[in-house]
Amino acid sequence: MDKKIPSKEKLTQIVKQVLSQHLKVNSQEELSRLVLKRLKRENKDYVVSPVRVKRIALDMPKIEVKAKTKKAVRLQKINHCPVCHSKIEPLEVKNLAERKVLIGYQCTKCAYQSDLESFLPMKYAFLWKEAKV
């Protein structure tokens, strides 16, 4: 049995169908399972990874991706976004001595922000934006 990888266009279409029907999916694994279930209706040989489904969802403007993070014990410097792997920028403010002080990080692409202790995403939530009230 050969595995078949769906095209980006097909995967985008299926992710859109799943989220427009469910409105909110509470984990990357659950979204991947729902997408794969729908794909297997067309061809039982389709396979897709949860990471690929997440990356497709991140590129879709009608989908909001939220990440719940866990706290790190010590200060860490991060170079790329843990959600979408885009460039990350430091969030800095000036203190009373007019010196810049690092207070956290912000992604240049998605909505990920963290303080100096919250870095690693534990769980993702995918929301269909048109369903918001």
N, C-alpha and C positions, 0 to 999 in steps of 0.2 A: 504494500500500500504506500503510494507516494504522497507526501505532504504537499499541500498547495497553499501558497501565500497570497492573500488577497491584495489587489492593487490599492494604492493610497486613496484613489477616488471611490472605490467600492467600500473601503473601510470608513471613509468620511461619511458616506451615505448611510451606512448601517449605524454608526455612532449617533448620527443625527436622528434617525428613526427611533433608536432605543431611548435616547434622552428626551425626545419630544413626547414619547409615550409615558415614560416613568417620571419625568420632571426632575427627580433627584435620585442619584445613586450614591451610596455612602462609602464605597471603597473602590479602589482601582481593580481589585480582583473580581468584585461583583460586576462592575462594568464590563470587564473582559469576558466574564462568563456569559453575560447577556448578549454581547456582541457575537461571541463565538456560537452561541445557540442559534442566533438568527442567521449567521453565515452558513452553518451546517444544514439549514433548510435548503439552500441552493446547491451545496456540494459538501458531502460528508468528509472530504479530505482537507478542508480548510483548517489552518492553524493560525493563531495570532497570540502574541505575548501581551501580558498586561502593560508592560512598559510602552510598547508600540501604540496600544489603544490610548494610553494617557497622553502620549505625544501628539497623536491625531486630535484628541479633544482639546489640548492646549492651543492648537492652531485655529480652532473654530471660534469665530467671534460670538456666536450665539450661546456658547457654553462658558460658564464661570467655573474655574477650578479652585477649590479652597484646600489648603494643606494644614493639618493639625501637626504641630511640631513637638518634639520632646526637648527637654532642657539638657544642656551639656554642663558638666561640672566645672570645667575650666574654659577660659577664654580661647576661642579658636578664630583663625582667619580663614575665610572662605573665598575662593576665587571664582566660582560659578554657582548659579542658582541650583539648589538641590531639587527643585520642582521641574524646571524646564531646561536646565543646563545652559542658560543664556548668561551674559555678562552680569556681574553683580557689582553694585556701587556702594561705597561706604556712606553711611548717614552720619554727618558731623555737625556739631554745633560749636559756637564759641562760648567759652566760659568767661567769668568775670575778668580774668587776666588777658582776655582777647586771644587765647590759644584755642586751636581746634581740638575738640574732644570727640572721639569716635563713640557713637551711641548705638549703632547697629548697622544693618545691611539692607539693601533694597535691590530687587531685580529690575533690569531695564526693560524686560518684555512682559512678564506676568505680574500678578499682584503680590508676590511674595515679599514680605518684610520680616525682619527679626531684630530682636535686641541682641546684646552680646552673648546671651546664653541659649537662645532658641535657634537651633539650626536644622536638625534632621527631621524631615517629614515622617510621621508615623502612619498617617492615614489621610487619604484624599476624599473630597466630596465633589461630585460633579453636578452642577445645577443648570437647568435649561433656563436661560435668562428671560425668555418671553413669558414664563410662568410666574415671574415675580409680581407681587401686588404692591 
